[in-house]
């Protein structure tokens, strides 16, 4: 009996999921908001259901509406993609209770890894190095609180346990700012996440952002698909990603690979996941685990030939798949540029109609996108328009190929960060792989202005 999957997302990841479903002969149902009636993937979906107004709260974050669409179309499973409800344990639980397979980890796993303190404990117990800090409840006594911070050593980072996406964190450089910073972070966390709980950790001043892609079958088997370097960031949002990460201490990397697999086996992780690290002076420090597919998954697929989305579907639906680390072969280097609908200098969102465009092509170039000429970019959602990915034998060759792809690519009618990418591909610090997570904001953009 053929399977039917509901895709509870929009944009390029929804189109990506439809393509994978077609290859596996899986029927698709795509839900959409009133503001997204002209999305490209709707034309390729077997069925479509409008689930509400343009506002995400009334559509893509509306669990009852999504489950009603699933019941109406009698699907077997729900694919969440990334963002929206992808890491919402309550949504995953509601899917299961309603009789639909949630394509991802169990609700319990999502909840455990979504809480920063619980995740750090699980990671540490699996042999993963964590950032030195304090993960117990913060004491009410101010002097006791100050003593804890002093023991960790300034500067420290105050983080919301339910935070994410660069929100709910604050750097404290001295004791005199500790109490006020903690109070502000707690207030912000309560408003943003409904949870004011915070924790402390050592602030790693100038690291790189390295992540490891893992895949588990939910039965205690797991593999890794190598590393990605996502250090080119602005306000904790990734701009450029590449795989594999270069100039990494081999001994430390192998130990971290083994520890990541241990974690996945212990929690019987199901589906695709990413374990993220700060990397400085040859040492990995665990940040968090994202229990979903990542925006930057294509660079990993390019260097391994492993289709991560198809693996998610196969694992969730019980289709044949064997996770064998020895079967994973790495080739070359891949670079990905995120093209966003935003002003390249002010970074203000730039919705509107795309009047004309041309996409890049050629050997070693991949283009993932949902946009087209005449498409109206709505103001309600994330600004991601497209991902341009290049693969070549070496990092330098992949960068040169990206320069060619970016030169060939253009969008008219709205502003995008395309010019920023063109500048970065010629930047000596980036080309020489000497950038850290602070470089774009503290050096490049200041010097470029």
BELCORDA-V651585 format. One line per field, one symbol per residue. psi: psi as a letter, one per 40 degrees, with the letter a starting at -180 (. if undefined). Layout:
# BELCORDA-V651585
psi = ???
This chain:
# BELCORDA-V651585
psi = hiihhhhfaiaddddddddddddefhiihhiiidefeeiddddeidiihheaidhddeceegddddddddddefidihhebiabedfhdddddddddeehhhgaiiddddddedhdddddddddeeehhihhaheihhidhdddddddddddhiiihhihdeiifeifihhheideedddddddddddddddeehehiiiihhhdgiihhihhihieeeeiiiifaiihfdgihfehhdhiiiihifhhdddddddddddddddddefhhaiihhiiihhfehhhhcihhfiiideddddddedehhdddddddddefihhhhhdeehhihaiihhhhhigihedeeiigiahhdiihiiaihehihhieiihehhhieeaiehdihhhihididdddddddddddddhihidiiiedddddddeehddddefeiaeedddecdddde.
